[in-house]
Amino acid sequence: MKKLFCILMSILLIASLLPPISLAQEQNEADVELWNVVNPLDTTVTFLNTGAHPDDERSDLLAYLSRGLGVKTASLIANRGEGGQNAIGNELGNALGIIRSNEMIEAAKVNGVKAYHLSETTSDAIYDFGFSKSPDETLTKWGEEVTYERLIKFIRTYQPDIVMPSFENVDSQHGHHRLMAILSERAFKDAADPTVFPEQLENGVEPWQIKKFYLPVNKDTATTSIEIGDFDPIYGMSYPQLGEASRYLHKSQGMGNDIPVAPRQSHLKLIHSAVATASTDLFAGVPYDFHAWADIVPAANVSEQLDRLQNELEGIIKLYPDREAILPKSQKALGTVQKLIASTNSANLDSGVKNDLLHKLELKAEQLQQVSFVSSNLAVDVEIGSYVLTQGEQTKVDVTISNEGTKKIQHIEAALLTPDNWKHEGVTQVKHLKPGESKTVTFNVTVPSSAEYYQPYGDAVIKAQLTFKENGVKTTAVIDLDNTVSVLPELSVTPDPVNITVNTANVQKEIPVTVKVKNYSNGAKKAAVSLNLPEGWTSEPATADVSFTKRYEEQVAAFTLVPPTTVADGNFTIAAIAVADGKSFDTTVQEIKYDHINDSYFMYPSNINGVAFELLKPDNLKVGYIDSGFDTIADSLQNAGFDITKITPEDLATGDLSKYNTIVAGIRSTLGRPDVLQNNARLLEYVKNGGHLVMQYVTSGDPWNNGKFTPPYSLTIGSPSIRVRVTDENAKVTVTQPEHALFNYPNVINDRDWDGWVQERALYFPTAWDANYETFVSMADPGEAPFDSGILMAKYGEGTFLYTNLVFYRQINAQVPGGYRIFTNLISYGANN
């Protein structure tokens, strides 16, 4: 229900911009659920949009094709977007990839576009490693064999008539985007070539010839332009608005815009075609329905049946929105399709034509079963004892089927779909339901003791299946549960902090650590918690006991770590372990819960990642941190022994800011903290009176330097973003003022401090700035002109304003010593100027 609410709110945001006409009555009368399944009966065309990241899909065009024309439409996305930024929380990496993947699933429910990915696991080679300017670099990271093999296999399985990447292969595009355009175009020929990945053909997969390959272009170079801005009374909005309603579900990327109903064209350029036609129409040369198929199939008996089938399908569409009239017609058409599949299999047809036609008939059988289920007016409600389960646990699943129509439904059966080694017992026969009648089928489910733990990108472990017969034809529907059923460890073990920094110049005498243990088992549990320490380290206590009485309870064990007096430079690991009933648990279960997506979990070893290096800091440095919610730098610096206070909105509005030597603004603070905009004048006054303000990066689209937030002197963030970043994490950095205090106090910065950086150097460089700013570093990606604006600082009144777009948040999160040391110097200027 929570996801449905979010989808409806997204649609209402768009609907509020519609023309002031009486749409409410039309929307109340529209049976959207029925139209979503009936409309696709009109065409046999399949369309595939390829991209690199979740939210790359061309939502407006896809909404027009799917919801407007009924074309079977999908997006194939390479990775999970793990390298992106997060506009709703501080999850990064795999946890962010899980969020973005689930957002795409929810977005697809709005615009009717099925989402697929080449990336299969959280440890997949096809990973979003961050912004890339080169398709060659992208392919080197992902691996050509695995990436292209999966793409070819998907195309051969999905069998699209038309393929269109979201972006062109031009140097103004992200390298990931460019690679998907290159590989998608290459697949036009190779997917049809049986000598390309021939091992795929051993498992029932057949070569597939894409009929047309298009690229999205501007109007001047287009061969086809399609008007997609039409208003659809069924949905109460235009197709671009429907696309934006789906994009609002990409909340972690801040997607979605309010747009009015207005003409809009989608411009495409035909690059390759396997069909001959003089027409520039998008579907020219591609059989649009079974009438068109009847014209090209030489077998007379099959051809006649195809014509009759298309007439039946069109008749069903004309019956909309009369569900009870549609049901017998859809069941009859389903029987017709099943007979046609048998006729086609035995017909003397060219193998390519036969394979293509069988695919279209099987697709139509799937669609007709969806029509029959919706028009049956059978409502299915699935309730489970617990959405979280543990190995060996038993639970109960109730499947309630209600007949909400006015006609009796016959021969109903309910079943559960689970992995092969799961056990579930229950009576499946419901027999029949009279109008207004409900029946509940109960299944007792046993989770195997060896059951696999929850996989974020795996199939659901429990689904319901409903079958019924009408007119002698059997219809099957698979029903998802309202939320994720997850098999989790009995205990989750989460240490805090997850990163420890040991200053070899002054080794801490004690380091406080807590371990949160959460009980996911159904009942009481006792456990002993301990830390697996490096040689020479001790903890007090050595072991702590925790106990639970029920599922979801949490207990926290507190430890004091005592390191040896000297610690060698380098990395070390401390494992947190809970032992219960003779079993050891050493996994952190990160819960990912947002209202607009299903609950998910990311599991990883319950380790504390330690690094030891020399980190000097002023004794008197007092720092206020404006936490934007998009980074964890403040927590990391606190754990490293800094005097850091997180500045609340109330503090920023009325508190005494002068007590801080330095105030630091988290990344994209003008977006994540509206109070930064509201208190712009107070921050400038703080600087003017002698404070040191360190502002981390904003994007060109964030509120900045435009009357909402104004720095002391103007500076302009560059655009487009691909042009204003250094993506090579090993790019040479030249310090242009090496004698300046920023690089000598309290740490003497040298070339080694730029080593070991992760993902990238910097992004969103300023491209214009006032002469009052000084520049300090120069860097560039290979073959490009250097940027000098990675660190800008200016005197303002008695204080200083420093702006940096270097990605310190990634370096500090990854325990990169140089990231800590350089950032420490930048914030220490407030105690030294």
N, C-alpha and C positions, 0 to 999 in steps of 0.2 A: 504493500500500500504506500510505503514512503516514497518508492521510486515513481509510482503512478502519480503521486501528488506533485513531485518535482517536474515530471513531464507535462502535467496539466498546467502548472505555473508557467513553464516555458512557453506553452502555447498561448496562454492568456496574455503574457507580455506582448507577444506578437499581435494577438487579436485586438489589443487595445489601440493599435494604430490603423485598424481597418477603416474604410470609408464609413460615414455615418448612415448606413442603411440597415434595414431590419434583418439582421443575420441570426439573431437569437432563435427565432422560430425555425429557420432552415437548419441550424445546427442541432436543435432538439429533435427534429424529424430525421436527420441523417443517421443511418445505422453505420457508423464508421467501421466497426469491427467486421460487419458483413461485407462492406464495400472493399475493405482491404484484401479480402480473399476472393471476391467475385471478379473484380476488375482484371486481375492477371489472367483470367481465362481467355481474354480476347486476343492474346498474342503468344507466339512461341519464341520470341527473341530473348536472348540473354546478353547482358552487358556487364563488363568488368572494368572497374576503375582501380588502377594500381597506385600505390604511394609508399612512402617510407615510414611515416609515423602516424599514430592515432591523431585524428583531426586533419589529416591531409586530404580527406575525401572532398570531392567537388559537390558539396551538399545540395546546392540549388539545382544543378543539372540532374543529379541522382534522384532528388525528390520528384522532379518533373517526369523522369523516366519511370520510376517505380510507382509513385502514387498517382501520377497523371495518366500514364499510358499502360501501366500494369506490367512493364518489362521486368523480368527477373534480373535484379541488379545487385551487385556485390562490390565490396571494396576489399582488395587484398593489400594488406599493409605489411611491410617488411619486419620492423621491430616493434617494441612496446613503448617507445618514447622515454626510456629510462634516463637518458641524458638531459632531459628538459628541466625546466624550472617548475615550481609548484606554487600555484596561486591560492591554494586553499589550506595548506599545511606545510610541515617541514619534512615530509617524506621525500626522499630522493632515491636515485638508483632503482633497484628492483622494486622497492615498495611503491615508488612513483609509477613504474611501468605497470604494476598491477592495477593501480587506480586508473590510469589512462586506458588500459585495455577494457576495463569494466565500463568506463564512460562511453567507449565506442559501442559497446553492446547496447547500452541504454539509448544512445543517440540513434542507433539503427532501428530501434522500435518505433521511433517517431517518423523517420522518412522511409522505412521499409527496405533498408539496404543491409543485407547480411554482411557482417564483418568477419574477415579471416586474417590470419597472420602467418608469415613465414617462420618467425621465431616461435619455438615450441615450449621452451622452459626458461626459468629464471637464470640459468647458466648457459644460455644458448650463444653460439658463435655470432648469430645475427643480432647484435646488441647495439643499442644507441649509445655509442661511445662519446657523443658530443658533436658539436658543429664541425662539419668538414667542408672544405671548399673544393674537394676533388673526388670524382667518382673512383679514381684509381686508389686513393687512400682508403676509401670506403670498402672497396673490394678486397684490398689487402687485409683489412681488419676482419671482415666477415668470412672471407674464403669463397673463391669463385665457385668451386665444385658444389659445396653445400647450398649456397644461395641459389644458383641457377638450377640445380637439380630439383629443389623444392618448388621453384617457380614453374618449371616445366611440368612437374607432376600435378600441381594444382590446376594449371590450365587444361591439362588432359583430363582431369577429373571433373572440373566445373564446366568445361566445354563452352566458353563464351563465344558468341557470334562476333561481338565487337569489343575491342580492348582500347582503353584510353588511359594513359598515365595522367596523374594530376599536374605534372610539371614537365617542361621541356628540358632538354640537355643543353643548357646555356650557362655561361660562367657566372651569371648573376644568381644562380640557384645553389641551394644546399647540395653538397656532394652526395648525400643519401638520396635526395630527390633525383639528381642527375643519373645516378646508377640505376634506379628503378625504371627510369625512362629508357635507358640504354638496353637493359636486360629485357624489358617488356617488348621492345621493338625486335630484338634478336629472336625472341620466342615466337614471333609471327611465323617464321620459317621453321624453326627447330622443333616446336611442339608437334608439328606434322611429320617430322622426319623420324622414322622408326630406328634409325641408326644412332640417334641422340638419346642417351640414357636408355638403351634397349632393355635393361633389367627391369624397368618399370612395366614393360609389356608382359612380363611373366606373371603378373598378379592381376590380370583382368583389365588393366588400364590400356586404352587404345590411343594411337596418335590422334591429334586433333588439329584441324586447320582453322585458325581464326579467319573469319571472313573479311573483316576490315580492322585496320589499325589507325586510330586518329590521335592527334595531339591537340591540346587546348592552345589556342593562339589568339592574337588580336584580330580585329575585324579586317584589317587590310590584307592579311595573308590567309584568311579563312577560305575553305572551299565549301563549307556548310555553316550556316547560321540558323540557330533555332530559337524561336520566341518561347521563353520558359516563364515569363512573368505573369501568366494568366492566373486569375482568381478561381479557386475551386470551391464551390458551395458545399461539397461534402465535408471538407476540412475547415471551412470558414476562413481560409487564408489563401494567399498565393503560394506557388511552389517555392520561390526564394524565401518567403516567410516560413514555410514549413522546413526548409533547409536550415534557417537560422534557429528555429525552435529545437532542431536536433543538435545544433552546435552549442546551444546553451547548456547541454548536458556535458560538454567538455569543460567542466568547471575548473579543473586543475590547470587548464591553459588559458582561462579567462576568455573563452570564446563566446560567440553569440552577439548579434547586434539587432536593435530594433529598427526595422525598415518598413516603409509604407508599401502598399500595393502599387506597383509601377511596372512599365514594360522593362524587360531585361532579355538580352540575347546571349546565348552561349555560342561562342565561335570556335569551330573545330576545323582542323586541316587533315584531309585524308592523306596518309603517308603510304600505306600499303593496302592492296585489295586483292582478294582471291576470287572475286566475282566481277563479271563484266557488266557494266551499266553506264548509260550516258547521263543518268540522273545524278544530281548532287545531294539528293535526300539522304539523311543519315542511314536509313534502312534499305536503300535501293540495292537490289541484288540479293538481299537476305530475306528468305521466306518469313513473312510477318505472321502468318497464321496457317491453319491447316488447309484453307482454300489454296494458298500459295504452294503448300507442300503437295497438294493433289495435282497441281499443274506440272510438277517436276518428277513425280514418281511414276514410272512407266507401268507398273503392275496395276491393271484396271480394277481388280477387286479391292486393292488397298486404296487406290485413288478415290474410288467412290465412297469408301468408308470414311476417309479423311474429310471429304466434303460434308458428309452427314454429321460427323463429329463436330465440325466447326459450326454448323447450323445449330446443333444442340447447345454448344457453349454460348453462342450469341443469344439463344433463347433464354438461357439461365440469367444472363446479364440483364436482359429486358425485364425479368421478373423482380429484380431488385426494387424495393427492399422487403418483399414478401418472403420471409424465411420459410414458412410452411409450404409455400408453392415451390420454392427452390429445392428443398430437400429431396423429393422423389426424382426431380429432374437431374440433380447432381449425381444421385446414386445410379440412375440410368446411364448417364454419360460416363461415369466411372466404369460401369460394366462394358460400355462400348470401347473405352480405351484399353481395358484389359484384353478384350478380344482382338483389338487392332495390334497390340503388342505381339500376340501369338501369330497373327497373319503376317506381320512384318518380318518376324523371325523366320518364317517358312518361305517368304517371297524370294524370288530370284532378282535380287537387287545388287547394285554396286556396293561393295563392303563399306565404302566411305559414306554413301547415302544412307545405307541401312543403319550404321552406327549413329549417324546424326539424327535420323528420324526416331530411332528407339529412344535416344536421349530425350527428345522432345515429348514423346508419349509418356515416358516415365515421369518426367517433370509434370506433365498435365495430370497424371494420376495422383501425384502428391498434392497438387493444388486442389483437385476435386475433393480429395479427402478432407482438406481444410475447410472447403466450402460446406461439405456435408456436416462436419462437426459443428461449425458455427450455426448453420441453419437448423440443426437438430434442437437448438435451445437447451442442450444439456450443459449444466453448469457443474464444474468439478472443483471441489475444495479439498486440499490435501493438508492435513495437520500431522505434525511429527512430535514425539515426546520431547526431543531436544535437537536443535540444529547442530549442536556440537556433540560429537560422539568420541569415544575412545576405544582402543582395540579390545575386543572381547565383550563389549557392552551389548546389551539388548535394549531395544526401544520399540515403541508402537507407532504405526503409521495408519491414520484413518483417512480413507478416501470416500468423500461424500459426493454422490451424484444426484443432482436435482433436475427434474424436468420442468423448465420454466416456460414451456410452450403450451399449446392447446391440443396436441396430438400425442398419442401413446407411442413410445419408442421401444422397439423390440430387441431381444437377444443381446442384452448389454453385459459386457464383462469388464472387470477392472483388474489391473495387474500392476506390479511394481517392476521397474527396470533397475537392476543393481549390477555391480561387477560379478563375474562368474563365480567367485568363491564366497560370496555373501549368501547367507541363508535368510529366506523370508517365507513365512507360512501364513495362509489365510484363504478363505473362500473367495473365489474370483467371480462366481456367477451372481449377477444382479437380476438377470432374466429380462424384466421389462419395468418401465416406469410410466405410470399414468400421469396426465397433466397435474402439476402441482405436487407430485410425490417425490420424496427423497429417500435414498437408501445409503447406508454407510457400510463400507467394507473395511475390516480391520486386518492389518498385517503385522505379525511379530517378526521383527528384523534382528538378526544377530550379526554383529560386526566381527569378522574373523580376527583372531589374535595376531595374525600376520598382516592385517590390512595396511595398505599403503597410506601414509599420512597425506593430508590435503595438498594437492598440487594446484597452484593458482591458475594454470592454463589447461588443466585437465578437464575431462568430462564430469558432469554432475554424477555423484555416486548413487543418488536416488532420484528417480523420476516416476511419475504415474503414467500408466497407459490405459486408455479406454477404447473398447471396440463395441460396435453395434452393427446390426444388419437391418437393412431396409431394402425391399424389392429384391431380396436374395443376394445383395451385394454387401460385402463387409467393409466397414470404414474403421480406420485406426487413427487415434490421436494421441500424441505424447504431450504430457502436461508437466511443466516445470514447477517446482515448489517456489513459494514466495521468497525464500532466501536460500543461502548456500548451506548445504549439509556438509560438514567438515569433520574429518577424523583427525584429531589433534593428540599430541602427547598428553599423558595424564597430568603432567606438571610442566608448566612453562617457567623457565629460569632466566631472569633479566637482571644483569648487573648494571649498576649506575655508579660512576660514569662508565661509558663504554670505551672511552679513551682516557689514558693516563699519560701525562707528560712529566717526566722526571728531569729536573734541572740539574745537570751534572756539576754546575758551578756551585750549587748550594742544595744538595739532596735533601728533600723533605724528610723530617723525622717521622712523620705519620701521614698517612693518606687515608681518609675515610672512604669507605665503599659500602654500598648497600646492595642487597640481592633481593629482588621481588620475586616471590614464587606464587604462581597462580594455579589453582586446582581446576582442571578440566574434567576430572573423573566424577562420576555420579555417586557421591557419597563421601564418607570420612577418609582422611588420608593424613599420615604423619611422615615427615621427611627430615633428614639431616642435611644441612647445607654447609658446603665447604668451598675453599678456593684452592686450586692447583697452582702453587706459587713457584716462581723461578728460584733457583738455588740462592740461598743466603737471605731470602725474604721470609718473614713470619707474619702471622695475623692473630689478632685478639678479638674474639675467641678463635680457636682453630676450627670449631664446628658449632653451628647454631641449629637448634631444633625448631621446626614449624609444624603446625597441625591445622587441619581443616575439617569442617563438618559437612560441607556441601559444595556442589559445583560452583565455580566462578569466584570462590573466596580467594583473597590475596593475603599474604603475610610478607613482612619485610624483615630480613635478617641484616643486622648491622655489623660491619667488621672495621677494624682499624689495621691497615697494612703498615708494616714497619720494614722499609727497604734497608739494605746494608748501607754502611756509611759511604761507600763508593759504588757507583753504578757505571758500567761501561756504556759508551755511546752505542746506540743501535735500537733495534726493535725487540720487544718481548711480548709474550701472551700470558694472560692469567685466565684460567678457565673456571667458571662458576658451575658447581655440580650439586644436584639434589638427589639423595638416595632414599628410595621408598620401596618397601616390600622387596628388597633385594635387587631392585632395578635402578640404574643410574639415568638421570635426566640431565642433559646438557644442551638443551635447545631453547632459544628464545622464540616465542610466538608473538610476532608483532601483529596486533589487531588493526585492521584497516576498515574503519566504519564511517561512512558518510551517508547522508539521507538519500542521495541521488543514485547510489549504486548498491549492489549486493555486498554483504559483508565478505571480507576476504582476509587472508592471513599470509604473512611472509615468515618463514622459519629459517633460522640460521644459528650457528654455534653460539652458545652463551659465553662469549669470550670478552675479556677486556683487552683492548689493543694498546700496548704500551710503547712509548718511544722515549729514549733518553738522549739528551743533547744539552749543550750549553745555551741557556736562555737567561740573559740578564734583563732585569727590570728595575725601574726606580722604586725605592722603598715608599716614597710619598705619593705615588700615582693613584689618583682616585678617578674612576671612569664611570660615566653614566651611559647605558646602552639602550637605544631606542630599538626594541626588538620588533621587527616587522613581521615575524612569524615565518619568514622564508629562509632563515639560516639559523645555525646553532652556535655561532661564534661566541656569544656571551657565555654560554654554559662551558664551552671548551676553555675559555680564558679563566673562568672561575676555578675550574678543575686544575688549571696550571698555577693557581695561587694568586691571581690578580684580584684586586679590590674592584669588583664590578657590581654595579647596581642597575637593575633593569628599570628604566624610566617608564612609569605608567602614564596613560593619558592624563590622569589628574595631576601627576607630578609635572608633566610638560606644560600643562595649562596654568598651574598656580604655584608649583613648588619652587624651591630655591635652587636654581641651576648653577649658581656661582660656586657651590661646594665641589663641583667636579672640575678637575684639571682638564679633562677631555670628555666630550660627548661624541659617541659613535652612533651613526644611523645605520641600521641593518640594510641589506640589499633591498632595493625597490621600496624603500620606506614610504615614499610619497603615495604609493599604491596601497601598501598593506596597512599603513597607519594614517587614516584621514586626519588625525589630530596633528600630524606633522605639518599639513597644509594650513590647518587652522591656527597653528602657533608659530608660523614662519617668522613673524616679527620678534617673538621671544627668543628664538634661536639666533637670529641675527644680532639681537641686543646682547645675548650671552657672548658671542664672538667679539662684538664691539667693546665689551667691557673687559676683555682679556682672556676669554675662553678659547679652547681649541676644539673645533668641530670637524670630525672626520666623517665624510659622507661617502658611503659605498654606492655602487652604480645604480642608476635608473635606466629605463629604456626610453627610446624616443617617443614611445606611445604613452608613457606614464605621465602623470601631472608633474610638470617641471618647467621652470623658467618661462612660464606662459601666463603669469598673473596668479597662478594657484600656489606655486612655490617658487621663490626667487632667491638664487644664491647671491652672495654679496656683490659679485660681478658676473656678468653674463657669460654663460658657456652653453654651447649647443651640442646635443648628443647626435651623433651621425646616423644616417639612414641611407640605403637599406642596411639591415643589421649584418648581412653577409660581408659588406664592404668595410665594416668597422669592428673587426675582431681579429685576434691572433689565436688561431685554433691549434697550432703546433705547440704542445706543452713543453717541447724542448727548444723552442725558438730562442735564438741568441738575444740576450738582454744587455743593453749598454747603459750603465749608470752615467748620466751626463754631468752630474755634480757629485762626484765621489767624495769630496771633502765636506759636503753638507752634513749637518747634524742628523738629518733623516737617515743617513747610512752609516753613522758612527756612534750614535747614542740611543739606547745603552749598549746595543750590539754593533760590532764592526761587521758590516755586511760585505761578503766577498762572493766570488763567482759560484762557490759551492751552494750558496743559499738559493740559487735559481735552479738547482738540480732536483730531479725527482718529482717535479710538479705533475699534476694529474689533469687530464682531459683538455685543458686549454690554459693559455696565459691570461687573456683578458677579452672583454667583449664590450660592445656599446661605447667605443672610444668617442670622446668629444672631438669634433672636427673644427670647431671655432671657439675661441675663448678670449676674454678680455686681456689686455696687456698687463694687468696687475698680477696675473697668474705666472708663477714660475713652473718650468717643466724639469723633470728629473730623470726620466728613463726613456729609452728608445728601444723598440722591438718591432719585428715584422715576421710574417709567414714567409717561407722561401719564395724568392722571386718577386716579392712585393715591396712597395715603398714602406719605410718604417713609420710607425706612429710614435709621437713624442708626448702624448697626453695621458699616459697611463696613470700618472700621479701629477695632479695640479695643486698648487698651494699658493694662497695669497694672504697678505696682511690685510686686516680689516679692523680699523680702530686699534685697540690695544691687543687684539687677538689674531687668530689665524683660522682660515677655512681651507680644508684639504679635501679634494675630491679624488677618488680612485676607482677605476673600473677593472682593476686586477681581481681575479676570482679567488680572493683569499678564503672565502667560505668553503670552497672545494678543497683547498690545500689544508686548511686547519681541520676539516672533517676527516681528511685522509691522513692526518698526522705527519704532514710534510714539515720537517724542522725549519726549512727556509721560510715557509709561509708564516709560521709562528714568529720567527725572528724579525722579518721585515715588517709584519703588521705591528708587532710590539714597538718597533721604532716609530712607526707612523703615529701611534696613539700616545707614545711617550713624549712627543714634542710638546704636549700640553704641560708637562712638568719641567720642561727645559727651556721654553722660549721666554 
